[in-house]
């Protein structure tokens, strides 16, 4: 099997879709940073509703709030690798929430290459 199994750490970074870092979406900058630092992968999830520290509800049902929907960037990696990149992540965020939790990895491998048939 390609990849790793066993205990790792799941990092979740909660930000707003309109949050920016150096003029571009912060979620995109986070994905690029995690890739550059050799992390196994990252996923961006656009949420349909939520609220944060300011208690403002953002929902697709509200056209004004829908312009800044909650976004979660997830990454599963070793504790050491995430600890090394956390200061850079902190420097990129004006607000938001970062959580870490233990994760038991059952399967991690690259899928078939594009265009491959099984």
N, C-alpha and C positions, 0 to 999 in steps of 0.2 A: 504494500500500500504506500502511496506517495503522501507526504505530509506528516502530520503528527496526531497522536491520540493521547489522552490523559488529561491531567489537570492543567488548566491555563486560567487566564483572567479575562473577563469580559468587561470592556470599557464602553460606557455609553456617554455620549456628549450631546446634551440637549441645548439647542440654539434656536433662533428664529430664522425663518427662510430669508428675511431681508437683512440679517446681520452681515456685516462686511469686514474683510481684513484686506487692507491695501487695495481697496476698490473692487474686490471680487467677493462672491459669496463665501462666507466663512466655512460652510460645510464642504465646499469644493477645495478650499485651501487646506482644510484638515485632511481630506482624503489624499491629496497630493503629498502632504507632509508625512503621513503614515506610510505611503508607498515609498517615498525617498528614504525613510528610516528602516526599510526592510521588513515592515510588518507583513504578516501572512495575508491580510486582506482587510477591507473596510466596506461597510454598507451604509448607504444613506436612506433613511426612511422618512418620507413626508407624511406627517400625521393629518388626521381629518379634524381634530379638535384638541384643545388643551389650554392650560393657563400656567403661568409661572409666578415668580416672586412678586411681580406687580399686580397679580390677581386679575389681569385682563383676559377674558375668555376670547380665544381665537378659534374660529370655526368656519367651515365652508358655507354655513348657512348665513353668515354675516359678511357681505361683500367687502366692507371696509377692513375688518379683521382678517379676512381671507388673504389679504396681501402680505401677511406676515405669519404664515402657518408655522407651527412647531416642526422642527426637523431633528432627527436623532441620527448621529453617526455612531455606528457600532464597530468594534474591532476586538477580536479574540487573539491574544498573544501571551507571551511569557510575562511574568511579573516584572522581571528585570528590564525587558525591552520597553514596556509601558512606563515604568518609573523613569527611564532615561528620556522619554519623549514628553512626559507630562509638563516640565517647565516650558517647553516650546508651545505646547497647547495652551497653557495658562496665559502666556504672553499674547496669544492670538485672540483671546476672548475678552470682550467688554462685559459680558453677562452670560448667563446660562448655568448649566449644571453638569458636572462630570461625576460619574459614579464608577466604581470598580466592584466586581463581585467574582467569586470563584466560579469557574465553569468546567464541567467535565466534557471534554471533546470526545465524541464517539467516532466521528468520521471527518476527515479533512483531506481532500485530494482534488486535483485539477480534473475538470470534466474533459470530455472529448474536445479536441481542437475544432475550431470553426470549420464547417464543411465536411467534417469526418462523418462517416456513416457506420452504424453498428450492425 
